Amino acid sequence: MEEPRRMCGIVGYVGQKQAEPELIDGLRRLEYRGYDSAGLAVISENRLEIRKRAGRLSELTEFLRQHPVKGTIGISHTRWATHGPATHKNAHPHLGGKTGRPMVAIVHNGVIENYAVLRRQLQDDGIVFQSDTDSEVIAQLIAYHLKGDLVDAVRKALALIKGTYGLAIISPDHPHLLIGARLGSPLVLGIGDGENYLASDPTALIGKTEKVVYIQDHQLCILTADSWQVLDQNQSEVEASVHSLDWDVGDTDKGAFEHYMLKEIYEQPEALENAMRGRLVDADASALFGGLNLDPQQLRRAERLILTGCGTSYHAALVGEYLFEEFARMPVEVEYASEFRYRNPPIERTTIVMAITQSGETADTLAALRESKRKGHPTLALCNVVGSSVARESDGGVYLRAGPEIGVASTKAFTSQVMVLAMLALYFGRMRHLSALQGAQMIRELRRMPDVLRQTLHCHDAVRELAEKYYQANNFLYLGRQYLFPVALEGALKLKEISYIHAEGYPAAEMKHGPIALVDANTPSVFLMPRSAVFDKVMSNLEEIKARGGPTIAIACEGDEEVATIADDVIYVPEVPDYLQPLVVILPLQLLAYHIALKRGCDVDKPRNLAKSVTVE
């Protein structure tokens, strides 16, 4: 999860098949992006048929069993509410035109900043609004300008809008036309045989098509069953790049697992193998990246690195700070993208800005990247989605290759980000101070990590028992030092996200500077303390908590009998070098959050108030 704001799901279809099942199947794949309400609009016999319901997608599918719709063109939406509560009237699609004879239906992802002004102007012209949303303004504006040419009406309406949008639009007056538009909110076109798709995320198109076009800002796309074209803001046709969608249906199925989150926890060893594949070079004792697009001289001259991200990606960046400082001997700063985008810090020309984001569409991270480019700084990106905005707009970067991540609480994206950051630290280090011997040793350790993670997952039963013991606690402390301080933050975030328990992560030594006041018999403290240079210091912190009656849980190296004599409970993990401990220690913390959430009856994959990605501010 990258921050709890809206990322709704959009799916559109035009072709020879019945649209309803195509739309619902796509929405199922996108429900993790919004589940306050869902709806669809289908053109049937030259009129709009609307079906929508507040609540989960299951509410809509049940309603459709009783009230099916027929038609081969339609749009659909699953919502995460911002403007207006999650009610039936605020669910998408929204209609424009006269009541009883609407001319336009739209689904929208984004925020219209000047909707209040536009709404008043339309109301002054006698237009009656049916919802509390900002999105309905778009539908009414398009209908207001619709004088025969739907594309022209869309263009005129969008020219009046300030804000962000990913849009899918249909009109019964143009029953074979599906239009998409994008500004600051992702939209992808799926190319089929006698059919075409629109979606806010390529995940919705898996199994439907292998060819996609990523729509860019200020572009329109016009789809029929047999054709597609992309226009720029001047209405000139764009020669768009067609990309391959190489995920398969199995990537978005839960398989034998009860939840996506658990499946993705268990996919982490394979995700690390994919992240490393072809990127470690024994002959050079270094790493190799084909997409950095900065020559070695530029990289060698870099005197500082700024890592920026949100949520889980920010925590991975904090691990990256330790990695780059140790192995590349580079000064590193880590910034919340949401803060960095509005600051004006003095940054030397020799500074590289690296944006870290799973989706590649996080609004704050994208804005931070754009601001850095505007000021002339080289930019790199770590992201998981090919063709995403951050991937396209950065000077270069590295794909995680983690595959789709459906669970709202991010798991495999975090470990993949840490692995890629470790390889980048090796790459930069070998250009600077790191010896070939040190580089070769680091490669050996990195290569064994997938099997180490498979071994670590054997702690699952022990973690499940731990959750049984502590699931009724309402406060947790997570404590770690050095490489494990960011992991303490991430472990606390996982617990907060899916179990709704208050949890805080701290450097273990900071505990006595205030947080120790929270310690009581009902507040467990989770100590991250595999063997390291600061092991004795963390042990001392653990004893301070014990002396004050606080329950203590230790994540320790296998065979560490000393910890077992002091901590109330111990989860053992394999021993690895300090700099790789985040990859190992985070697994039991992810499992602990998962099982505590289950015991508390929480929806693990769809936690309240959260959506997967954040494409609006």
Secondary structure, 3 states (H helix, E strand, C coil): CCCCCCCCEEEEEECCCCHHHHHHHHHHHHHHHCCCEEEEEEEECCEEEEEEEECCHHHHHHHHHHCCCCCCEEEEEEECCCCCCCCCCCCCCEEEEECCEEEEEEEEECCECCHHHHHHHHHHCCCCCCCCCCCHHHHHHHHHHCCCCHHHHHHHHHHCCCECEEEEEEECCEEEEEEEEEEECCCEEEECCCCEEEECCHHHHCCCCCEEEECCCCEEEEECCCCEEEECCCCCEECCCCEECCCCHHHHCCCCCCCHHHHHHHCHHHHHHHHHCCCEECCCCEECCCCCCCCHHHHHHCCEEEEEECCHHHHHHHHHHHHHHHHHCCCEEEEEHHHHCCCCCCCCCCEEEEEECCCCCCHHHHHHHHHHHHCCCCEEEEECCCCCHHHHHCCEEEECCCCCCCCCCCCHHHHHHHHHHHHHHHHHHHCCCCCHHHHHHHHHHHHCHHHHHHHHHHHHHHHHHHHHHHCCCCEEEEEECHHHHHHHHHHHHHHHHHHCCEEEEEEHHHHHHCHHHHCCCCCCEEEECCCCCCHHHHHHHHHHHHHCCCCEEEEEECCCHHHHCCCCEEEEECCCCHHHHHHHHHHHHHHHHHHHHHHCCCCCCCCCCCCCCCCCC
